[in-house]
Amino acid sequence: MPRYMSITLEKRGVSCVAELLDKDAPRTCEVVWQALPQAGPVHHAKYARNEIYTMVPHFAAQEPGQENPTVTPIPGDVVYFSFHGGMLDREFKEEKDIHELPGVIDLAIFYGRNNLLLNGDVGWVPGNVYATIVEGLDRMAEACNDVWRSGSVGERLVYDRHAG
């Protein structure tokens, strides 16, 4: 039976529904599902292009490892990244107010084309595609683009279980 999440830009009042890809990324789906709800300040990507994300403390007893990886996410991909503390530079950690954490989980959605997960400091940054947006991508993409144009201050990205 399929499992679903709602993903919401809280201040903008916009949500979409994503179906978990249990067959393609079973470990990632399970650790995320068990950790829901998750929420935090939203950020818009600088380099990856059409991406919004939030970073939260590590929540899995055991990291899922790499599965269903990509460096070229497509519109509607919901992606999990795990970064240890040394992966992120000091200024970035201070800017995102995560400098006290030993590492973070980055929960991201991609809302447009032509994304490339290449970091100038460390090279390719593959992420686990563990869900795909099946409802509300168009409206969410408009809201994500507004985060890019108008800013993210005061906005939160919320992931929660959805009945489906």
Order of alpha helices (4+ residues) and beta strands (2+ residues): beta-beta-alpha-beta-beta-beta-beta-beta-alpha-beta-beta-beta-beta-alpha-beta
